[in-house]
Amino acid sequence: MQHIELSVDILAPVEKVWAAITDWPSQDAWMMGTKVRPVNGDGQGLGGQIAAFTGIGKLGFLDTMTVTRWEPPQRCDVIHTGRVVKGTGTFIVEAIGEQSCRFIWSEDLEIPLGPVGLLGFKLLKPAFVAGVRHSLQKFSNMVEQGQI
C-alpha cells in the first residue's frame, strides 16, 4: 500500500465544503484531468457508487468506487473497485473555526505489477501529488468565491 495525504484550508463552513466535495459531477470543474459521475442516484450515502474517468480524450482509465463510510458533513470513505486503481480513499472535512475548515484528501493505493509498478509509481508520484495539490487549491478558491 502507498499512502498519500494532502490537505487544504478553506474559508468556508464545514457544511458548505461538504456539499461541494460530495457533489460528484462538480469535481470536473476543479479536479485536474478527471470527470466524475454518480453510477446510482446521486452516488451519495453508504453503498453509493461513482465512476471517475482520468485522462485526456479517450486516453485514460476508469476508476469506479463504492462509498463504504458516510458521515456528513465530516467523512466519506470509498473503496476503489476498478481494474486499474485499487485501494481506499477518504475525504475528511474538519472545522478550524466557525467559518473555516480543513479538507483532507487521502488514498491508500495498491500498486499493480510488483516491483515494476512500484518503481513507476515512485517516478510518477511527484507529478501526481503536484496535480492533486493544484486541484485542492482550485477547489478551495472556487468554494471561497461561491463558484461551487
C-alpha positions as CSV (number, residue, x, y, z in Angstrom):
1,M,0.0,0.0,0.0
2,Q,1.1,3.5,-0.8
3,H,-0.4,6.3,1.4
4,I,-0.9,9.8,0.0
5,E,-2.4,12.6,2.1
6,L,-2.9,16.2,1.2
7,S,-5.0,19.0,2.8
8,V,-6.1,22.5,2.1
9,D,-7.6,25.1,4.5
10,I,-10.8,26.7,3.2
11,L,-12.5,29.9,4.4
12,A,-16.0,28.4,4.4
13,P,-18.1,26.4,6.9
14,V,-17.9,22.6,7.1
15,E,-21.4,22.2,5.7
16,K,-20.6,24.2,2.6
17,V,-17.4,22.4,1.9
18,W,-19.1,19.0,2.4
19,A,-21.9,19.9,0.0
20,A,-19.3,20.9,-2.6
21,I,-17.0,18.0,-2.2
22,T,-19.7,15.4,-2.4
23,D,-21.3,16.9,-5.4
24,W,-19.5,14.4,-7.6
25,P,-20.2,16.0,-11.1
26,S,-18.9,19.4,-9.9
27,Q,-15.4,17.7,-9.4
28,D,-15.0,18.1,-13.2
29,A,-14.5,21.9,-12.5
30,W,-11.6,21.5,-10.2
31,M,-10.1,18.0,-10.3
32,M,-7.3,18.0,-12.9
33,G,-8.0,15.7,-15.8
34,T,-10.9,13.9,-14.2
35,K,-14.6,13.6,-14.8
36,V,-16.7,12.1,-12.0
37,R,-20.3,10.8,-12.3
38,P,-22.6,9.0,-9.9
39,V,-23.5,5.5,-11.0
40,N,-26.6,5.0,-9.0
41,G,-28.8,8.0,-8.0
42,D,-26.5,10.8,-6.7
43,G,-23.8,8.4,-5.5
44,Q,-24.1,9.7,-2.0
45,G,-24.6,7.7,1.1
46,L,-23.4,4.3,2.2
47,G,-23.2,2.0,-0.9
48,G,-23.3,4.9,-3.3
49,Q,-21.3,4.3,-6.4
50,I,-19.3,6.8,-8.5
51,A,-17.1,6.5,-11.6
52,A,-14.2,8.8,-12.4
53,F,-12.5,8.9,-15.8
54,T,-9.0,10.3,-15.6
55,G,-7.2,11.1,-18.8
56,I,-7.2,13.2,-21.9
57,G,-9.8,12.5,-24.6
58,K,-10.2,8.7,-24.8
59,L,-6.7,8.0,-23.4
60,G,-7.0,7.3,-19.7
61,F,-8.7,4.9,-17.3
62,L,-12.0,4.5,-15.4
63,D,-11.8,4.4,-11.6
64,T,-15.0,3.0,-10.1
65,M,-15.7,3.5,-6.4
66,T,-18.2,2.4,-3.8
67,V,-18.9,4.5,-0.7
68,T,-18.0,2.5,2.4
69,R,-18.4,5.1,5.1
70,W,-20.7,8.2,5.0
71,E,-20.7,10.6,7.9
72,P,-21.9,14.0,6.8
73,P,-20.6,16.6,7.0
74,Q,-17.2,15.2,8.0
75,R,-16.2,12.0,6.3
76,C,-16.6,9.9,3.2
77,D,-14.6,6.7,2.5
78,V,-14.6,4.8,-0.7
79,I,-13.1,1.6,-2.0
80,H,-11.7,1.7,-5.5
81,T,-13.2,-1.2,-7.4
82,G,-11.9,-0.7,-11.0
83,R,-9.3,-2.6,-12.9
84,V,-6.5,0.0,-12.6
85,V,-6.9,1.7,-9.2
86,K,-7.3,-0.5,-6.1
87,G,-7.3,0.6,-2.5
88,T,-9.3,3.1,-0.5
89,G,-9.8,6.9,-0.5
90,T,-11.0,9.2,2.2
91,F,-12.4,12.8,2.3
92,I,-12.4,14.4,5.7
93,V,-13.7,17.9,6.4
94,E,-12.8,19.3,9.9
95,A,-13.7,22.6,11.4
96,I,-10.9,25.0,12.2
97,G,-13.3,27.8,13.2
98,E,-17.0,28.7,12.6
99,Q,-16.3,29.9,9.1
100,S,-13.2,27.9,8.1
101,C,-12.2,24.2,7.8
102,R,-9.6,21.9,6.5
103,F,-10.3,19.4,3.7
104,I,-8.1,16.3,3.9
105,W,-7.8,14.0,0.9
106,S,-6.1,10.7,1.3
107,E,-5.6,7.5,-0.6
108,D,-4.1,4.1,0.3
109,L,-3.3,2.6,-3.1
110,E,-2.4,-0.9,-4.1
111,I,0.2,-0.6,-6.8
112,P,0.0,-3.3,-9.5
113,L,2.8,-5.0,-11.4
114,G,5.0,-5.7,-8.4
115,P,8.5,-4.0,-8.3
116,V,8.0,-2.6,-11.8
117,G,4.7,-0.9,-10.8
118,L,6.3,0.4,-7.6
119,L,9.2,1.9,-9.5
120,G,6.8,3.5,-11.9
121,F,4.7,4.9,-9.1
122,K,7.7,6.3,-7.4
123,L,8.7,8.1,-10.6
124,L,5.2,9.4,-11.2
125,K,4.3,10.2,-7.6
126,P,5.7,13.8,-7.5
127,A,3.7,14.8,-10.6
128,F,0.6,13.1,-9.2
129,V,0.9,14.8,-5.8
130,A,1.5,18.2,-7.6
131,G,-1.6,17.7,-9.7
132,V,-3.8,16.8,-6.7
133,R,-2.3,19.8,-4.7
134,H,-3.2,22.1,-7.6
135,S,-6.7,20.6,-7.7
136,L,-7.3,21.1,-4.0
137,Q,-6.2,24.7,-4.1
138,K,-8.5,25.3,-7.1
139,F,-11.3,23.6,-5.1
140,S,-10.6,25.9,-2.1
141,N,-10.6,29.0,-4.3
142,M,-13.9,28.0,-6.0
143,V,-15.7,27.3,-2.7
144,E,-14.4,30.6,-1.2
145,Q,-15.6,32.5,-4.3
146,G,-19.0,30.8,-4.3
147,Q,-18.4,29.1,-7.7
148,I,-19.4,25.7,-6.3
